[in-house]
Amino acid sequence: MAFLILTCGLIMVLEGFDIQALGIAAPILMPLLKLDPVQSGQVFSAAQAGVVLGALLGGVLSDLWGRRNVLLMAVLVFGAFNLSTVFAHDFTTLLWARALTGFGLGAAMPNVIGLAVEYASPKNRVKAVTAIMAGMPVGGASAALFARLYFKDLGWQSLFYIGGIIPIVLTLLILFLPNAKTVREADSGPKTGLLSALFGGGRAPSTLLLWVVFFLTSSVLYMILNWLPSLMTQRGMDVQVGQMASLVFNLVSIAGTLIMGAIIDRFGYKWAMPVAYMGFLAGMCGMAFTGTAEPLMISVGITGFFLLGAQYSLNGVSPMYYPKSARGLGTGTAIAFGRVGSITGPLMAGYILKTGIGPLHGPGGVAMAMIPLIVVAGLAVTLLTASARILED
């Protein structure tokens, strides 16, 4: 189990590194390619469109071919196309490089979660998933720290050389993971169709609420991951302050992920998840209504703690709403809906920064636009935890 957590955690480190790398490179890369804020938002969102397709296909295939086999292919894909980002020379080539990188990342996610859920003991499942998912902010923090130390000397390309070569090497470890040979064959229970697996047995409310929560939360998360350095520089702060904001967000997120996972395994998720969304809302209000570096850094840290703590704990809980034969499907569709949200968040930010949307303008307007999304997500997660039924093995 320790080897599984380590290997899957390293995959999440690389995903976090990649997501943050593009956001860190954006203040230099986008002007270099002569992209405006709307085109930049489209590039960020293309990666997430690829993740949506990857999560759906990866979740379905994992239930048929086994988690390890699909994970191996996914990591090879995202490593190869991440490396290709270095050679992008215009809007179109960058768009496709990021979309195909996203496809590989999306296909990996339900398999990482599926392996953790199936091999961890019931009392440690959320801790196992959140320990693995904590790799994502570790990767983001590593990208921010690397950029702060070496960005000027090695250039933006160095981020994508690292993010492309290491995943290809990591496939050697993935070969030693258990394959969780297809749970549909192993399950002695009745076989179910796609719609029945998602909506049958009284699961329609939990499935729909999961989709709403994942969609809205990911809209905010990926807006922050992609735009945070640029939002800081557009407030008149220098590039290093933007890089520091990314570092703070990711470092505090690691603590939030691990602490929330332990709390939920120890005390249950019914009260912890709504409280996390209240903290998330408080942090985003701080980002919207403060304008100087110190209060902004505090607000960024609060947001990271509760946002990632809630999101990754939900990743650990969500497979348990489904029978074993459909956990890859259920997790994959929830992640896919989340990644649809991760398309809309960066796009919305790009339009607000370029032309404004109604009364929303500039970096403060971007943060204010996220507040209603958090409120609705908090209400949905409260309904989910109060009414939906966890399926025991």
ABEGO torsion letter per residue (X at the ends): XAAAAAAAAAAAAAAAAAAAAAAAAAAAAAAAAGBBAAAAAAAAAAAAAAAAAAAAAAAAAAAAAEAAAAAAAAAAAAAAAAAAAAABABAAAAAAAAAAAAAAAAAAAAAAAAAAAAABBAAAAAAAAAAAAAAAAAAAAAAAAAAAAAAAAAEAAAAAAAAAAAAAAAAAAAAABBAGBBAAAABABBBBBAAAAAABGGAAAAAAAAAAAAAAAAAAAAAAAAAAAAAAAAAGBBAAAAAAAAAAAAAAAAAAAAAAAAAAAAAEAAAAAAAAAAAAAAAAAAAAABABAAAAAAAAAAAAAAAAAAAAAAAAAAAAABBAAAAAAAAAAAAAAAAAAAAAAAAAAAAAAAAEBEABBEAAAAAAAAAAAAAAAAAAAAAAAAABBBBBX
